[in-house]
Amino acid sequence: MYVAETDHDIVVRLEDGEDVHASLQSLGLTAGAVVAGIGMLREVTLAFWNGSEYVEHLVKGPVELLSLQGNLSRKEGDPFVHLHAVLGREDGTVVGGHLMKATVHETNEIVIRKLLGVVMERREEPSGLFGLYPHSSSGSSAP
């Protein structure tokens, strides 16, 4: 993983074989917005929330990562990565959803905006989802 960082932004290049979620979680950022992501993936699991549980779908790959968005927050005190992706198949069809699992195929290029002065906390809700409860902090975001 290659990382370039400013006060407000992080640009990441992930390499072939890296786990997308584990790599982004290793940044330790608990208040950030994944604003862009492109590249290729394999071993992808997408999911759809049906109101009571995630229904998972394995996507045969490799596939193009056409769009990646999400956020970095804190769940039960630890960094948590929440991602949604749009993927392009070799035949030109597109599929998308909640990105549960993915391995980088060749490369990924991801841009993250640090949310300074914001606390991004996830809490379990009656539905079983971990909802986002953002609030202002008195200082900069804590990693």
DSSP file (Angstrom, degrees, kcal/mol; ACC not computed):
  #  RESIDUE AA STRUCTURE BP1 BP2  ACC     N-H-->O    O-->H-N    N-H-->O    O-->H-N    TCO  KAPPA ALPHA  PHI   PSI    X-CA   Y-CA   Z-CA
    1    1 A M              0   0    0      0, 0.0     2,-0.4     0, 0.0    13,-0.2   0.000 360.0 360.0 360.0 131.4    0.0    0.0    0.0
    2    2 A Y  E     -A   13   0A   0     11,-2.5    11,-2.5     2,-0.0     2,-0.4  -0.912 360.0-170.5-106.4 137.2    1.2    3.5   -0.9
    3    3 A V  E     -A   12   0A   0     -2,-0.4     2,-0.4     9,-0.2     9,-0.2  -0.994  14.5-177.2-134.0 131.5   -0.1    6.4    1.0
    4    4 A A  E     -A   11   0A   0      7,-2.4     7,-2.9    -2,-0.4     2,-0.4  -0.994  18.7-172.0-122.9 135.8    0.2   10.2    0.5
    5    5 A E  E     +A   10   0A   0     -2,-0.4     5,-0.2     5,-0.2     2,-0.2  -0.978  16.5 176.3-137.0 139.3   -1.4   12.4    3.2
    6    6 A T        -     0   0    0      3,-2.9    -2,-0.0    -2,-0.4     5,-0.0  -0.604  55.9 -84.0-118.7-173.0   -2.2   16.1    3.7
    7    7 A D  S    S+     0   0    0     -2,-0.2   109,-0.1     1,-0.2     3,-0.1   0.833 127.7  20.3 -60.8 -31.2   -4.0   17.8    6.6
    8    8 A H  S    S+     0   0    0      1,-0.1   106,-3.1   107,-0.1     2,-0.3   0.606 120.4  47.9-116.1 -16.2   -7.4   17.0    4.9
    9    9 A D  E     - B   0 113A   0    104,-0.2    -3,-2.9    23,-0.0     2,-0.4  -0.914  48.9-160.8-135.3 155.0   -6.9   14.2    2.4
   10   10 A I  E     -AB   5 112A   0    102,-2.6   102,-3.1    -2,-0.3     2,-0.5  -0.999   7.9-163.7-131.5 130.8   -5.4   10.7    2.0
   11   11 A V  E     -AB   4 111A   0     -7,-2.9    -7,-2.4    -2,-0.4     2,-0.4  -0.973  14.6-171.2-114.5 128.4   -4.6    9.2   -1.4
   12   12 A V  E     -AB   3 110A   0     98,-3.1    98,-2.9    -2,-0.5     2,-0.5  -0.947  17.1-164.7-124.0 136.7   -4.0    5.4   -1.3
   13   13 A R  E     -AB   2 109A   0    -11,-2.5   -11,-2.5    -2,-0.4     2,-0.3  -0.981  14.7-161.5-116.8 118.9   -2.8    3.0   -3.9
   14   14 A L  E     - B   0 108A   0     94,-2.0    94,-1.8    -2,-0.5     2,-0.2  -0.761  11.2-140.1 -96.7 146.0   -3.5   -0.6   -3.1
   15   15 A E  E >   - B   0 107A   0     -2,-0.3     3,-2.2    92,-0.2    89,-0.3  -0.609  36.0 -64.4-106.9 165.3   -1.6   -3.4   -4.8
   16   16 A D  T 3  S+     0   0    0     90,-1.2    89,-0.2     1,-0.3    -1,-0.2  -0.124 119.1  17.5 -47.7 129.7   -2.5   -6.8   -6.2
   17   17 A G  T 3  S+     0   0    0     87,-2.8    -1,-0.3     1,-0.3     2,-0.1   0.238  88.9 132.5  92.4 -12.9   -3.6   -9.2   -3.5
   18   18 A E    <   -     0   0    0     -3,-2.2    86,-3.0    85,-0.1     2,-0.5  -0.457  60.9-119.7 -73.9 145.1   -4.4   -6.7   -0.8
   19   19 A D  B  >  -C  103   0A   0     84,-0.2     4,-2.4     1,-0.2     5,-0.2  -0.743  19.3-146.5 -81.5 123.8   -7.6   -6.9    1.1
   20   20 A V  H  > S+     0   0    0     82,-2.0     4,-2.3    -2,-0.5     5,-0.2   0.942  93.7  42.2 -60.4 -52.0   -9.5   -3.7    0.6
   21   21 A H  H  > S+     0   0    0     81,-0.4     4,-2.7     1,-0.2     5,-0.2   0.936 116.0  47.5 -63.7 -47.7  -11.2   -3.4    4.0
   22   22 A A  H  > S+     0   0    0      1,-0.2     4,-1.8     2,-0.2    -1,-0.2   0.890 112.0  51.5 -61.9 -39.4   -8.2   -4.5    6.0
   23   23 A S  H  < S+     0   0    0     -4,-2.4     4,-0.4     2,-0.2    -1,-0.2   0.940 113.8  42.1 -63.9 -47.4   -5.9   -2.1    4.1
   24   24 A L  H >< S+     0   0    0     -4,-2.3     3,-1.2     1,-0.2     5,-0.4   0.879 112.7  54.1 -68.7 -36.6   -8.2    0.9    4.7
   25   25 A Q  H >< S+     0   0    0     -4,-2.7     3,-1.8     1,-0.2    -1,-0.2   0.848  97.9  65.3 -63.5 -33.2   -8.8   -0.1    8.3
   26   26 A S  T 3< S+     0   0    0     -4,-1.8    -1,-0.2     1,-0.3    -2,-0.2   0.665  84.7  73.7 -66.4 -14.9   -5.1   -0.2    8.9
   27   27 A L  T <  S-     0   0    0     -3,-1.2    -1,-0.3    -4,-0.4    -2,-0.2   0.771  95.9-141.2 -66.4 -24.7   -5.0    3.6    8.3
   28   28 A G    <   +     0   0    0     -3,-1.8     2,-0.4    -4,-0.3    -2,-0.1   0.563  47.2 148.9  76.8   8.2   -6.6    4.0   11.7
   29   29 A L        +     0   0    0     -5,-0.4    -1,-0.3     1,-0.1    51,-0.2  -0.622  24.1 179.7 -80.0 129.5   -8.8    6.8   10.5
   30   30 A T  S    S+     0   0    0    112,-0.4    90,-0.7    -2,-0.4    44,-0.2   0.249  72.7  45.7-115.2  11.5  -12.2    7.0   12.4
   31   31 A A  S    S+     0   0    0     42,-0.2    84,-2.9    88,-0.1     2,-0.3  -0.635  81.2 116.4-152.3  89.6  -13.7   10.0   10.7
   32   32 A G  E     -ED  72 114A   0     40,-2.0    40,-2.7    82,-0.3     2,-0.5  -0.992  49.9-134.2-154.6 157.5  -13.4   10.0    6.9
   33   33 A A  E     -ED  71 113A   0     80,-2.6    80,-2.9    -2,-0.3     2,-1.0  -0.972  16.1-141.0-116.9 124.4  -15.3    9.9    3.7
   34   34 A V  E     +ED  70 112A   0     36,-2.0    36,-1.5    -2,-0.5    78,-0.2  -0.758  29.7 172.3 -80.3 108.1  -14.2    7.6    0.8
   35   35 A V  E     +     0   0A   0     76,-1.8     2,-0.3    -2,-1.0    -1,-0.2   0.662  57.1  10.3 -98.4 -18.4  -14.9   10.0   -2.1
   36   36 A A  E     + D   0 111A   0     75,-1.3    75,-2.6    31,-0.1     2,-0.3  -0.973  55.1 169.2-160.4 145.0  -13.5    8.1   -5.0
   37   37 A G  E     + D   0 110A   0     -2,-0.3    31,-0.3    73,-0.2     2,-0.3  -0.899   6.6 164.7-159.7 131.5  -12.1    4.7   -5.8
   38   38 A I  E     + D   0 109A   0     71,-2.0    71,-2.8    -2,-0.3     2,-0.4  -0.913  28.8  80.0-139.0 165.5  -11.2    3.0   -9.1
   39   39 A G  E    S-FD  65 108A   0     26,-1.2    26,-3.0    -2,-0.3     2,-0.3  -0.996  73.5 -53.3 141.9-143.9   -9.2    0.0  -10.2
   40   40 A M  E     -F   64   0A   0     67,-2.0    65,-2.2    -2,-0.4     2,-0.3  -0.980  41.7-169.2-137.9 150.7   -9.9   -3.7  -10.4
   41   41 A L  E     -FD  63 104A   0     22,-2.6    22,-2.5    -2,-0.3     2,-0.3  -0.903   5.9-175.7-133.7 161.1  -11.1   -6.3   -7.9
   42   42 A R  E     + D   0 103A   0     61,-2.5    61,-2.7    -2,-0.3    18,-0.1  -0.921  68.2  38.5-144.6 171.0  -11.5  -10.1   -7.5
   43   43 A E  E    S+     0   0A   0     -2,-0.3     2,-0.4     1,-0.2    -1,-0.2   0.944  82.7 175.5  50.7  52.9  -13.0  -12.4   -4.9
   44   44 A V  E     -G   59   0A   0     15,-0.9    15,-2.7    58,-0.2     2,-0.5  -0.751  24.7-170.0 -99.0 133.7  -15.8   -9.9   -4.4
   45   45 A T  E     -GD  58 101A   0     56,-2.7    55,-2.3    -2,-0.4    56,-1.5  -0.985   9.0-175.1-119.5 119.9  -18.8  -10.3   -2.2
   46   46 A L  E     -GD  57  99A   0     11,-2.6    11,-3.1    -2,-0.5     2,-0.3  -0.737   7.2-161.2-104.1 159.1  -21.6   -7.7   -2.5
   47   47 A A  E     -GD  56  98A   0     51,-1.7    51,-2.2    -2,-0.3     2,-0.4  -0.971  14.5-152.8-142.5 158.1  -24.6   -7.5   -0.3
   48   48 A F  E     -G   55   0A   0      7,-1.7     7,-2.9    -2,-0.3     2,-0.6  -1.000  21.6-132.3-129.5 128.7  -28.1   -6.1   -0.2
   49   49 A W  E     -G   54   0A   0     -2,-0.4     5,-0.2     5,-0.2    -2,-0.0  -0.731  18.7-171.6 -82.3 116.6  -29.9   -5.3    3.1
   50   50 A N        -     0   0    0      3,-2.5    -1,-0.1    -2,-0.6     4,-0.1   0.307  57.9 -87.4 -93.8   9.5  -33.4   -6.8    2.8
   51   51 A G  S    S+     0   0    0      2,-0.2     3,-0.1    76,-0.0    -2,-0.1   0.135 123.0  36.1 106.8 -18.7  -34.7   -5.1    5.9
   52   52 A S  S    S+     0   0    0      1,-0.5     2,-0.3    76,-0.1    -3,-0.1   0.502 122.9   1.9-136.7 -18.1  -33.6   -7.8    8.3
   53   53 A E  S    S-     0   0    0     -5,-0.1    -3,-2.5     2,-0.0     2,-0.5  -0.987  73.5 -93.6-163.0 162.9  -30.3   -9.2    7.0
   54   54 A Y  E     -G   49   0A   0     -2,-0.3     2,-0.7    -5,-0.2    -5,-0.2  -0.738  30.4-150.8 -83.1 129.0  -27.6   -8.8    4.4
   55   55 A V  E     -G   48   0A   0     -7,-2.9    -7,-1.7    -2,-0.5     2,-0.2  -0.912  20.8-147.8 -98.7 116.8  -28.1  -11.1    1.4
   56   56 A E  E     -G   47   0A   0     -2,-0.7     2,-0.4    -9,-0.2    -9,-0.2  -0.608  15.4-170.0 -94.0 146.8  -24.7  -11.7    0.0
   57   57 A H  E     -G   46   0A   0    -11,-3.1   -11,-2.6    -2,-0.2     2,-0.4  -0.995  18.1-137.1-135.1 126.1  -23.7  -12.3   -3.6
   58   58 A L  E     -G   45   0A   0     -2,-0.4     2,-0.6   -13,-0.2   -13,-0.2  -0.698  18.5-149.3 -80.6 131.2  -20.4  -13.5   -4.9
   59   59 A V  E     -G   44   0A   0    -15,-2.7   -15,-0.9    -2,-0.4     2,-0.2  -0.908  13.0-131.3-105.0 120.8  -19.3  -11.6   -8.0
   60   60 A K        -     0   0    0     -2,-0.6   -18,-0.0   -17,-0.1     0, 0.0  -0.484  52.2 -14.3 -69.7 137.8  -17.1  -13.6  -10.4
   61   61 A G  S    S-     0   0    0     -2,-0.2     2,-0.2     2,-0.1   -19,-0.2  -0.667  83.4 -28.6-134.8-172.5  -14.1  -11.6  -11.4
   62   62 A P        +     0   0    0      0, 0.0     2,-0.3     0, 0.0    28,-0.3   0.393  67.5 173.0 -73.8 156.9  -11.9  -10.0  -12.0
   63   63 A V  E     -F   41   0A   0    -22,-2.5   -22,-2.6    -2,-0.2     2,-0.4  -0.940  35.1-106.4-133.3 154.8  -14.1   -6.9  -12.4
   64   64 A E  E     -FH  40  88A   0     24,-2.7    24,-2.5    -2,-0.3     2,-1.0  -0.666  25.5-134.5 -78.7 133.5  -13.4   -3.2  -12.9
   65   65 A L  E     +FH  39  87A   0    -26,-3.0   -26,-1.2    -2,-0.4    22,-0.2  -0.809  31.8 172.3 -86.1 101.9  -14.0   -1.0   -9.8
   66   66 A L  E     +     0   0A   0     20,-2.0     2,-0.3    -2,-1.0    21,-0.2   0.809  64.3   3.5 -84.1 -32.3  -16.0    1.8  -11.5
   67   67 A S  E     - H   0  86A   0     19,-1.5    19,-2.3    -3,-0.2     2,-0.4  -0.960  57.8-174.0-157.4 135.7  -17.0    3.7   -8.3
   68   68 A L  E     + H   0  85A   0     -2,-0.3     2,-0.3   -31,-0.3    17,-0.2  -0.994  15.9 161.2-133.6 126.4  -16.2    3.3   -4.6
   69   69 A Q  E     + H   0  84A   0     15,-2.3    15,-3.0    -2,-0.4     2,-0.3  -0.955  16.8 100.9-138.9 158.6  -17.8    5.4   -1.9
   70   70 A G  E     -EH  34  83A   0    -36,-1.5   -36,-2.0    -2,-0.3     2,-0.3  -0.993  50.4 -90.8 162.9-158.0  -18.2    5.1    1.8
   71   71 A N  E     -EH  33  82A   0     11,-2.3    11,-2.7    -2,-0.3     2,-0.5  -0.978  12.8-132.0-149.4 162.3  -16.9    6.2    5.1
   72   72 A L  E     +EH  32  81A   0    -40,-2.7   -40,-2.0    -2,-0.3     9,-0.2  -0.975  43.5 146.7-115.4 127.0  -14.5    5.4    7.9
   73   73 A S  E     - H   0  80A   0      7,-2.6     7,-2.8    -2,-0.5     2,-0.4  -0.639  47.1 -87.1-141.9-165.7  -15.9    5.5   11.4
   74   74 A R  E     -iH 121  79A   0     46,-2.6    48,-3.0     5,-0.2     2,-0.5  -0.976  32.3-176.7-120.2 130.2  -15.6    3.9   14.8
   75   75 A K  E >  S-iH 122  78A   0      3,-2.9     3,-1.8    -2,-0.4    48,-0.1  -0.976  76.8 -18.0-129.6 117.9  -17.6    0.8   15.8
   76   76 A E  T 3  S-     0   0    0     46,-0.7    -1,-0.1    -2,-0.5    47,-0.1   0.859 129.4 -52.7  53.3  38.5  -17.3   -0.5   19.3
   77   77 A G  T 3  S+     0   0    0      1,-0.2    -1,-0.3     3,-0.0     3,-0.0   0.309 119.4 100.0  87.0  -7.7  -14.1    1.6   19.8
   78   78 A D  E <  S-H   75   0A   0     -3,-1.8    -3,-2.9     1,-0.1    -1,-0.2  -0.792  83.5 -91.4-112.4 153.7  -12.3    0.2   16.7
   79   79 A P  E     -H   74   0A   0      0, 0.0     2,-0.4     0, 0.0    -5,-0.2  -0.366  46.0-164.7 -59.2 138.8  -11.8    1.7   13.2
   80   80 A F  E     -H   73   0A   0     -7,-2.8    -7,-2.6   -51,-0.2     2,-0.5  -0.994  11.4-151.4-134.1 135.7  -14.6    0.5   10.8
   81   81 A V  E     -H   72   0A   0     -2,-0.4     2,-0.5    -9,-0.2    -9,-0.2  -0.931  10.3-174.6-111.2 122.6  -14.8    0.7    7.0
   82   82 A H  E     +H   71   0A   0    -11,-2.7   -11,-2.3    -2,-0.5     2,-0.3  -0.969  16.7 174.3-119.0 115.7  -18.2    1.0    5.3
   83   83 A L  E     -H   70   0A   0     -2,-0.5    16,-2.4    16,-0.5     2,-0.4  -0.930  23.2-168.7-129.8 146.1  -18.1    0.8    1.5
   84   84 A H  E     -HJ  69  98A   0    -15,-3.0   -15,-2.3    -2,-0.3     2,-0.3  -0.973  19.9-169.0-124.8 145.5  -20.4    0.6   -1.5
   85   85 A A  E     -HJ  68  97A   0     12,-2.5    12,-1.9    -2,-0.4     2,-0.5  -0.968  23.2-150.6-138.9 149.9  -19.2   -0.2   -4.9
   86   86 A V  E     -HJ  67  96A   0    -19,-2.3   -20,-2.0    -2,-0.3   -19,-1.5  -0.990  27.2-165.6-115.1 127.9  -20.2   -0.2   -8.6
   87   87 A L  E     -HJ  65  95A   0      8,-3.6     8,-2.2    -2,-0.5     2,-0.5  -0.910  12.1-147.4-121.7 141.1  -18.5   -2.9  -10.6
   88   88 A G  E     -HJ  64  94A   0    -24,-2.5   -24,-2.7    -2,-0.4     6,-0.2  -0.918  14.1-148.3-109.1 129.9  -18.1   -3.5  -14.3
   89   89 A R    >   -     0   0    0      4,-3.1     3,-1.9    -2,-0.5   -26,-0.1  -0.467  30.8-104.5 -89.0 165.4  -17.9   -7.0  -15.8
   90   90 A E  T 3  S+     0   0    0    -28,-0.3    -1,-0.1     1,-0.3   -27,-0.1   0.811 120.5  56.7 -58.3 -32.2  -16.0   -8.0  -18.9
   91   91 A D  T 3  S-     0   0    0      2,-0.1    -1,-0.3     1,-0.1     3,-0.1   0.422 121.8-104.9 -83.5   3.2  -19.3   -8.2  -20.9
   92   92 A G  S <  S+     0   0    0     -3,-1.9    -2,-0.1     1,-0.3     2,-0.1   0.358  77.8 132.3  92.7  -6.1  -20.2   -4.6  -20.0
   93   93 A T        -     0   0    0     -5,-0.1    -4,-3.1     1,-0.0     2,-0.4  -0.440  44.7-143.1 -77.4 157.1  -22.8   -5.3  -17.4
   94   94 A V  E     +J   88   0A   0     -6,-0.2     2,-0.3    -2,-0.1    -6,-0.2  -0.932  18.6 178.3-125.5 143.3  -22.7   -3.5  -14.1
   95   95 A V  E     +J   87   0A   0     -8,-2.2    -8,-3.6    -2,-0.4     2,-0.3  -0.977   8.3 171.9-139.6 151.9  -23.5   -4.6  -10.6
   96   96 A G  E     +J   86   0A   0     -2,-0.3     2,-0.3   -10,-0.2   -10,-0.2  -0.962  12.7 114.0-154.1 170.9  -23.3   -2.8   -7.3
   97   97 A G  E     -J   85   0A   0    -12,-1.9   -12,-2.5    -2,-0.3     2,-0.4  -0.976  67.6 -18.2 158.4-165.9  -24.1   -2.9   -3.6
   98   98 A H  E     -JD  84  47A   0    -51,-2.2   -51,-1.7    -2,-0.3     2,-0.9  -0.569  63.3-131.7 -69.6 123.8  -22.6   -3.0   -0.1
   99   99 A L  E     + D   0  46A   0    -16,-2.4   -16,-0.5    -2,-0.4   -53,-0.2  -0.705  35.6 166.9 -84.8 106.2  -19.0   -4.1   -0.5
  100  100 A M  E     -     0   0A   0    -55,-2.3     2,-0.3    -2,-0.9    -1,-0.2   0.847  66.2  -2.8 -85.7 -38.3  -18.6   -6.9    2.1
  101  101 A K  E     + D   0  45A   0    -56,-1.5   -56,-2.7   -80,-0.0    -1,-0.3  -0.987  64.9 161.7-157.2 142.0  -15.3   -8.3    0.9
  102  102 A A  E     -     0   0A   0     -2,-0.3   -82,-2.0   -58,-0.2     2,-0.4  -0.948  23.0-147.5-164.5 145.7  -12.8   -7.7   -2.0
  103  103 A T  E     -CD  19  42A   0    -61,-2.7   -61,-2.5    -2,-0.3   -84,-0.2  -0.942  34.5-109.8-113.1 137.4   -9.3   -8.4   -3.0
  104  104 A V  E     - D   0  41A   0    -86,-3.0   -87,-2.8    -2,-0.4     2,-0.6  -0.447  25.0-157.6 -66.6 133.1   -7.4   -6.0   -5.2
  105  105 A H  E    S-     0   0A   0    -65,-2.2     2,-1.9     2,-0.3   -65,-0.3  -0.965  72.8 -34.3-112.6 112.4   -6.7   -7.3   -8.7
  106  106 A E  E    S-     0   0A   0     -2,-0.6   -90,-1.2   -67,-0.1     2,-0.3  -0.547 123.2 -18.6  74.5 -75.5   -3.7   -5.4  -10.1
  107  107 A T  E     -B   15   0A   0     -2,-1.9   -67,-2.0   -92,-0.2     2,-0.3  -0.996  46.1-158.1-159.4 155.5   -4.3   -2.0   -8.4
  108  108 A N  E     -BD  14  39A   0    -94,-1.8   -94,-2.0    -2,-0.3     2,-0.5  -0.989   8.6-158.7-133.4 143.0   -6.8    0.3   -6.7
  109  109 A E  E     +BD  13  38A   0    -71,-2.8   -71,-2.0    -2,-0.3     2,-0.4  -0.985  19.8 179.7-123.3 118.6   -6.6    4.1   -6.4
  110  110 A I  E     -BD  12  37A   0    -98,-2.9   -98,-3.1    -2,-0.5     2,-0.5  -0.959  17.2-158.2-129.3 135.7   -8.7    5.5   -3.5
  111  111 A V  E     -BD  11  36A   0    -75,-2.6   -76,-1.8    -2,-0.4   -75,-1.3  -0.956  12.2-171.8-115.1 129.7   -9.2    9.1   -2.3
  112  112 A I  E     -BD  10  34A   0   -102,-3.1  -102,-2.6    -2,-0.5     2,-0.6  -0.971  13.5-148.4-123.6 133.9  -10.3    9.7    1.3
  113  113 A R  E     -BD   9  33A   0    -80,-2.9   -80,-2.6    -2,-0.4     2,-0.3  -0.898  19.7-133.1 -99.7 122.7  -11.3   13.0    2.8
  114  114 A K  E     - D   0  32A   0   -106,-3.1     2,-1.0    -2,-0.6   -82,-0.3  -0.573  10.6-142.7 -72.4 136.1  -10.5   13.4    6.6
  115  115 A L    >   -     0   0    0    -84,-2.9     3,-1.4    -2,-0.3     2,-0.1  -0.703  22.2-163.2-102.9  81.1  -13.5   14.8    8.5
  116  116 A L  T 3  S+     0   0    0     -2,-1.0    24,-0.2     1,-0.3     3,-0.1  -0.381  71.4  18.5 -67.5 137.6  -11.8   17.0   11.0
  117  117 A G  T 3  S+     0   0    0      1,-0.2    20,-2.3    -2,-0.1     2,-0.4   0.605 103.9 107.6  79.8  11.4  -13.8   18.0   14.0
  118  118 A V  E <   - K   0 136A   0     -3,-1.4     2,-0.5    18,-0.3    -1,-0.2  -0.966  56.6-151.0-124.6 138.9  -16.3   15.2   13.5
  119  119 A V  E     - K   0 135A   0     16,-3.5    16,-2.0    -2,-0.4     2,-0.7  -0.944   9.7-162.7-104.7 125.7  -16.9   12.0   15.4
  120  120 A M  E     + K   0 134A   0    -90,-0.7   -46,-2.6    -2,-0.5     2,-0.4  -0.880  18.2 174.4-111.6  98.3  -18.2    9.2   13.3
  121  121 A E  E     -iK  74 133A   0     12,-0.9    12,-3.4    -2,-0.7     2,-0.4  -0.885  19.4-151.3-111.9 134.8  -19.7    6.6   15.7
  122  122 A R  E     -iK  75 132A   0    -48,-3.0   -46,-0.7    -2,-0.4     2,-0.4  -0.882  16.0-177.9-105.1 135.4  -21.6    3.4   14.8
  123  123 A R  E     - K   0 131A   0      8,-2.2     8,-1.9    -2,-0.4     2,-0.2  -0.985  31.5-107.2-132.7 142.7  -24.2    2.0   17.2
  124  124 A E  E     - K   0 130A   0     -2,-0.4     6,-0.2     6,-0.3     5,-0.1  -0.457  36.2-158.6 -69.4 137.4  -26.3   -1.1   16.9
  125  125 A E    >   -     0   0    0      4,-2.8     3,-2.2    -2,-0.2    -1,-0.0  -0.695  34.3 -98.8-111.6 165.1  -29.9   -0.5   16.1
  126  126 A P  T 3  S+     0   0    0      0, 0.0    -2,-0.0     0, 0.0    -1,-0.0   0.783 121.4  61.5 -55.0 -28.1  -33.0   -2.7   16.7
  127  127 A S  T 3  S-     0   0    0      2,-0.1     3,-0.1     1,-0.1    -3,-0.0   0.680 118.4-110.4 -71.2 -17.0  -32.9   -3.7   13.0
  128  128 A G  S <  S+     0   0    0     -3,-2.2     2,-0.1     1,-0.4    -1,-0.1   0.176  81.2 122.0 102.0 -16.2  -29.5   -5.2   13.5
  129  129 A L        -     0   0    0     -5,-0.1    -4,-2.8     1,-0.1     2,-0.8  -0.404  66.9-125.8 -72.9 155.8  -27.7   -2.5   11.4
  130  130 A F  E     -K  124   0A   0     -6,-0.2    -6,-0.3    -3,-0.1    -1,-0.1  -0.874  34.6-153.3-101.8  98.3  -25.0   -0.4   12.9
  131  131 A G  E     -K  123   0A   0     -8,-1.9    -8,-2.2    -2,-0.8     2,-0.5  -0.319  14.6-112.7 -73.5 153.2  -26.3    3.1   12.3
  132  132 A L  E     -K  122   0A   0    -10,-0.2   -10,-0.2    -2,-0.0    -1,-0.1  -0.757  27.4-174.5 -88.9 128.9  -24.0    6.1   11.9
  133  133 A Y  E     -K  121   0A   0    -12,-3.4   -12,-0.9    -2,-0.5     2,-0.2  -0.754  12.6-175.5-122.3  80.3  -24.3    8.7   14.7
  134  134 A P  E     +K  120   0A   0      0, 0.0     2,-0.3     0, 0.0   -14,-0.2  -0.494   8.9 163.4 -78.1 146.9  -22.0   11.6   13.6
  135  135 A H  E     -K  119   0A   0    -16,-2.0   -16,-3.5    -2,-0.2     2,-0.1  -0.981  39.6 -92.2-154.8 161.3  -21.5   14.6   15.9
  136  136 A S  E     -K  118   0A   0     -2,-0.3   -18,-0.3   -18,-0.2     2,-0.2  -0.438  36.0-149.9 -74.1 147.1  -19.1   17.5   16.2
  137  137 A S        -     0   0    0    -20,-2.3     4,-0.1     2,-0.3    -1,-0.0  -0.688  23.2-119.5-109.9 169.5  -16.1   17.2   18.4
  138  138 A S  S    S+     0   0    0     -2,-0.2     2,-0.2     2,-0.1     3,-0.1   0.591  95.9  10.8 -84.1  -9.7  -14.3   19.8   20.4
  139  139 A G  S    S-     0   0    0      1,-0.2    -2,-0.3     3,-0.0     3,-0.1  -0.616 106.9 -44.2-142.3-158.2  -11.1   19.2   18.4
  140  140 A S  S    S-     0   0    0     -2,-0.2    -1,-0.2   -24,-0.2   -24,-0.1  -0.341  74.4 -79.9 -75.7 162.9   -9.8   17.4   15.4
  141  141 A S        -     0   0    0   -110,-0.1    -1,-0.1     1,-0.1   -22,-0.1  -0.324  44.8-125.5 -64.3 143.0  -10.9   13.8   14.7
  142  142 A A              0   0    0    -24,-0.2  -112,-0.4     1,-0.1    -1,-0.1  -0.765 360.0 360.0 -91.1 132.2   -9.1   11.1   16.6
  143  143 A P              0   0    0      0, 0.0    -1,-0.1     0, 0.0    -2,-0.1   0.505 360.0 360.0 -68.2 360.0   -7.5    8.4   14.6
